[in-house]
Amino acid sequence: MPKIYVYFGIVILFYSNEHEPVHVHGKYQGKESKAEIMIDNGKVVKIVIKSVKGREPLPPKILKDFEDFVNVYTDKIVQKWIDYFVLHKEVLCESIEKRVI
């Protein structure tokens, strides 16, 4: 379960047995939501925030922070997905301590 970012207490990660579409999970104090990144012809066309089955979703303010982060870091998240799931490289966790928006 590679943790790829920590953003103001939100742990952003992939699960090791993931599937497409490209997506990341955001966890905060036992709650969890995910962001699916829709790619068409090599370009990000849409980001969809979803609940995770069996988990309580992120609270509204934290969910907004998670969504803002994913919107700004989309290209880097996709690259980390490719590195980890396609190229089988190690991905490092980055702590982001500055607001993205």
N, C-alpha and C positions, 0 to 999 in steps of 0.2 A: 504494500500500500504506500506508494511514494507520495510523500508530502511535498508539494511543489512551491507553495507560498504560505506565508503567515501575514495576514493583513489586519491590523487592529484586533487581534484575538481570534479572527476567523482563520481556521486551518483549511487551506484549499489543496485538494488532493485528487489523485486517481486511485481507483481500486485496481489491484493487479490483474484481475480477470475481466477487465472492461470490454466493451463492445462499442461499435459505432452507433450513432454519430459521436463525433468527438465531444466529450463533456467532462466537466469537473464537478466535484462535490465541494460544498462549503459546509464546514462543521463549526458549531459554536455552542458551548455549554450543553452538550448532549442533543442539540437540535441540528437538523441537516436539510439542505436543499441542493439542487444541482442546476447547472447551466449547460444546455445542449447548444453546440455551435454547429450551425448548418452551413455546409460548404458546397458550392456549386461551381464547377469548372475552375477550381483552384482559388475561389474567392469566398470569403465569409459573406453570406447573404442574410443571416438571421441568427439571433441568439434567443433561446427560449428558456426561461426560468421555470423549473418544475419542482414539485414535491418529490420526496423519496418515499416509496412505499414502506409503511411500518415505522416511519420516523416523524416526529413533530417538526414542522418547517421552521426555518429561521424566523425570529421575530421581525416585524416590519422594518425597523431601523437597520438592523444587521443585514437583512435581506437586501435593502437598498444599497448598503455598502458593498455587499458581495456582487450585486448586479453592476454597480459602477466599476468595480475592480475588473470584472470579467470583460466589460466593454472596452476598457483601456488596454488590458493585457491580452486580448484575444489572440493576436499573432504569436506572442510568446508562449501562450498556453498551447496553441496548435503545434508549435515547434517542439515543445516538450513532449506532447503526445506522440509526435513522429519519432523523436529521439528514443522514447521509452518503448513504445509498442511496435514500431516498425524497425528501427535500427538497433534496438535492444541495448541502448546506452544507459548509463546511470544518469539520473536527473537530480540536481541538487535543489534543496529548499532555499528560497530567498525570503528574507524578512523585509517587508515593505513598511516603512514607518512614516511615510509622507502620504497625505490624502491625495487620491488620484484626481478628484474633481473639486 
